[in-house]
Every structure is written in C-alpha cells, then in structure tokens.
Amino acid sequence: MNTKMELYLKASLITLLIFSSSISIAYVIDENLIMIPQQTFEHTLTDEQNDVNFTYIDIIEYGSYLEDKDTLCVYLKVAGILNESIIYNLVIVGKTSDEFEGHIYHYMIRFIDGIFQEDQYNYPVTLKNQNQINLFFPLDRLIPNDCIIGIEASIRSPDANSEDDFTTNARNNPLKTSFLGIF
C-alpha cells in the first residue's frame, strides 16, 4: 500500500472516530477486524547466571532473530561448554489472534552420532564458541495465522540427582497487534 493511501485511511478512520464520539454515537468496531497481529522475531533474553551448579546446564542467554526471510534462528547459550550427555530444549511460543493461550513448537537438541542435532524434524543446528546452540526453524512450518510471541529454553540433566535450568514461561505473553496494521 502506498504512503498516500495509508495517510488517507488513517485520516478517514480518525475523522470517523472523532465525529462519532463528538455527536455521542456509540460506535462499536469489532477489534478482530481492526487489530492486526504483528510478528515478533527478535528476542534476546537473559537468565540468571549461577542459578545452578554446573556451567554446562546454566543458561545465560536465549533468543531468536531472522537469519533470512524464510528462517528463524533460535539460540541458547550456557555459562560453560556444551555437554554431550545433556538434552537442550528450545521452544518457540506462537499464538493466533483468536487464542487466549499460546501453543508451542518444542525442539530437543541432543548429541547424536558425534554431533549436536535436532532429533525430531532434522532442522539444521550449529554451534558457536562451544557454548551456544543455534537451531534454524523454517518459518513455513508455523501454523497459518500464527505469530511468534516468545521463546523459552530449558536444559535437563540425564542424572536424576542433578539440576535442571528453566527460563521464564512465555506462553502467556500478549499477542502484539497494531491498529489496522498501519499504526
């Protein structure tokens, strides 16, 4: 949509709302028709360092960014060096405009056949500086009309007597919207 058309639509809508309120007419607009969900690809979150005893389990940063127009990189960074016996979990939380709670895309990354890999869908995984795992998620795998609202990460030790580290729950994050997609 060109800039002149956007300005015209904004001005028309604002004029209509001002006019309807000035003559005391109750003007009701269905918010589902007006509020347009907005994708949020860029997330950088931190987790408290030293909240667990083992540095290979201690999450210090996790997040996501667009690698290219079709791929989201979701990453997890630990305080120490990644450990081959640990399961690293990355979660993308999505929501559509008609849902109250979000749903999850959960991926487990394990050390298999000498390399770290996502073992369910075989999405590409890379390592950075021996302490960061990057998972490359194809955006065409999102449910139609789904918007990303948050990222979660967790690390579970295979030893039942050891600690686990979990990040903040993003499942109840609000869906970001914009007014008619133009404000």
Secondary structure, DSSP 8 states (H G I E B T S, - for coil): --HHHHHHHHHHHHHHHHHHHHTT------HHHHEEE-----EEEE--TTSSS-TTT-EEEEEEEEEETTEEEEEEEESS---TT-EEEEEEEEE-TT-SS-EEEEEEEEEETTEEEETTT---EEEETTTEEEEEEEGGGS-TT-EEEEEEEEEE-SSTTS--EE----TT----EEETTT-
